[in-house]
């Protein structure tokens, strides 16, 4: 390792010619090479600047930034679009806190990103969680029931907003239009974390966009599925249910006062490519994906999640640009498949769990990428035999008793207990099994025997547990001396 370790390591990785089936969506800058507008790829360092005459100001734009945001609003079919340079996290914080005030109730899909839970903490909100269906043999979240959301609103008429993740990491889209109609029927606000759906408007073969489904505010990670640089995102608004002056204040509070012009330029570039070449590139991408799937039919025992799940478990559609690939029938775990693809074939997937691995494809990928992915999977599967075995299935999730808000729990005094002795105490930490990324318990919730047994079972299965300070998962921080009586659990 040299004297500039990050630079040295990144250059070493670049030399390995790794095929990217992970974010960011520009795929190692390949799409900038194909559409090299005014030598953009080569001048990135040269255009790194700050607020000087002629560059405009993100937080009070009236020049080129304003023009770029207006163009993005037109291209992405929103009434107003805000550039985000602190990632989608800053947009999630801002839209939730602009739509609420401290103490408000918010209905939240339990499979939400951690930034949503952090927003609940920062905004001092009262979350009401709704659980998605779960594919017990793939370890991934599926759809959310619109009827269940309606019942929650009826049971909590003072709820202020509903927040849904759409689509999921694996590209699964719930019945968002039905949810939108229900939410607005009761005059509530629909907020959507569309981090993984910035590309959805490029083809009618993809799920509808959240804006088309009627969302009031939508955050997109433009860098994940479109050609923008990492940490570059957008927040789209339509309708009058959110106070936009309050939103602008929240954006100033949650974003840097020295916003990166390189990141803003990349959002502008992504908008241009989306508008001028996006639909053509998306058709090429979908053709390459179909080409890959046809070739992979030769690999007996390989599973790729697809349209077969639509219409069940409240799944409205599946984004075909997300490839969830499983070799369970070969008794090859998702972790092993991801590792072998990287080590033997220089192919990097986005993530994996015990059951499968995820390829994120974008308009930045080219046919040769899919040829290499096919070759890697074919070589790994060659000679393996399908093994009949019992598939692991998850224990059912149930909603824990809530005693404190996450913020109250955070600021409470805590003590550490063995997990086995924690039943009935109020958690001071998260327990988040990955997969499927749905918290078993959140700070302020009561730890039940069911939670303890689920945690043990998942640990034995080799599932990664996030959120606990003690990585061995044998201890947990709880609210000091607050054992909830059994009758109240």
Secondary structure, 3 states (H helix, E strand, C coil): CCCCHHHHHHHHHHHCCCEEECCCCCCCCHHHHHCCHHHHHHCCCCCCCCCCCCCCCHHHCCCHHHHHHHHHHHHCCCCEEEEECCHHHHHHHHHHHHHCCCCCEEEEECCCCHHHHHHHHHCCCEEEEECCCEECCCCEECCCCHHHHHHHHHHCCCEEEEEEECCCCCCEEECHHHHHHHHHHCCCEEEEECCCCCCHHHCCCCCCCHHHHCCCEEEECHHHHCCCCCCCEEEEECCCCCCHHHHHHHHHHHCCCCCCHHHHHHHHHHHHHHHHHHHHHHHHHHHHHHHHHHHHCCCCCCEECCHHHCCCCCEEEECCCEEEEEEHHHCECHHHHHHHHHHHHCEEECEECCCCEEEECCCCCCHHHHHHHHHHHHHHHCCCCCCCCCCCCCCCCCCCCECCCHHHHHCCCEEEEEHHHCCCEEECCCEEEECCCCEEECCCEECCHHHHHHHHHHHHCCCEEECCCCCCCCEEEEEEEEECCHHHC
